[in-house]
Amino acid sequence: DLINADVEEVRAEYSWKGALEYVCGRYGLSRDEVVWGSMPEQTLRLLCSKLVGHGLQVGGFVGMTHCYVAHHLRGLGGSLCTIDPNLVHRGVVNPFLIMGDMARRYGLLGNSLFVLGYALPQMKLMCGLGILYDFVILDGNHSYGSVMDEVVEADRILRVGGYLVLDDIDHWSGPRSVYEDFPLGNYEKVVGDKRAGLLTKVGESS
């Protein structure tokens, strides 16, 4: 019924817990799978103490992170673009459509952009268009090689002084290894918890 739904935004009052209950209730999703596949509220609160401006997220799942960050940015004049290939993930079919419905429900369509596709070609396209972001959140493929490829492309579209976020450094060896021994010398670690790490770009790569 998403295709036939009224496109007017609902603007329900947003909260992380409320969004979790909504998405699980409406779509019959496992609460555990949504929680495990999304950043915890405390991690998002920590990250958003730094994140401002216009950002890019790689990997959206059902939109828990997108909605939290976009809601935070809305009052600051910022925006969030999320790239996602809409693959079945954690048993959820059409997560891309669910993410869009979440943004509609919480009145976030005005500062949200959703790009259906794989991260690397889309980031290369953005680079070719000269787009620069104030922050990039990486939560895509979790193999070491894939995370490294995304870091390299993210660096090309992240402005100096901007922030790079690596998610899932707790239970995925790929992101954790990249974060612990970060390979680019033009970044410094700023803050993080067991789930995600935040780095700032202090200069252009050599």
Buried (B, 14 or more C-beta within 10 A) or exposed (E): EEEEEEEEBEEEEBBBEEBBEBBBEEBEBEEEBBEEBBBBBEBBEBBBEEBBBBBBBBBBBBBBBBBBBBBBBBEEEBBBBBBBBBEEBBEBEBBBBBBBBBBBBBBBBEBBBBBEBBBBEBBEEBBEEEBBBBBBBBBBBBEBEBBBBBBBBBBBBBBEEBBBBBBBBEEBEBBBBBBEEBEBEBBEEBBBBEBBBBBBBEEEEE
